[in-house]
């Protein structure tokens, strides 16, 4: 199976992605540089810069593909048939019962092998 790698094709998209990355860095720098101006200025610069970066990213082709992927994923999630509460409780009980039975089996196997090797074969009495 050959995997297909998609790359950013146009210079405009590359520029938008670079601008979005620069806006994220500028938002973080603004947050730290505006520490003396108060928290409102800090958080305003951070949130404003991140919002602008997201808008710039979503205007690029990779951003549009990301949105299309999100819409398709949401459409698929709506198709899922989720179990009822009763079914979920029953399946959880089955899993717990299996874990208990498996734990008992492994404990019994361990004790049997311990008895065979240490008591019968080696003669090491406790």
Secondary structure, DSSP 8 states (H G I E B T S, - for coil): ---------SHHHHHHHHHHHHHHHHHHHHHHHTGGG-HHHHHHHHHHHHHHHHHHHHTSHHHHHHHHHHHHHHHHHHH-----HHHHHHHHHHHHHHHHHHHHHHHHHHHHHHIIIIIIIS----
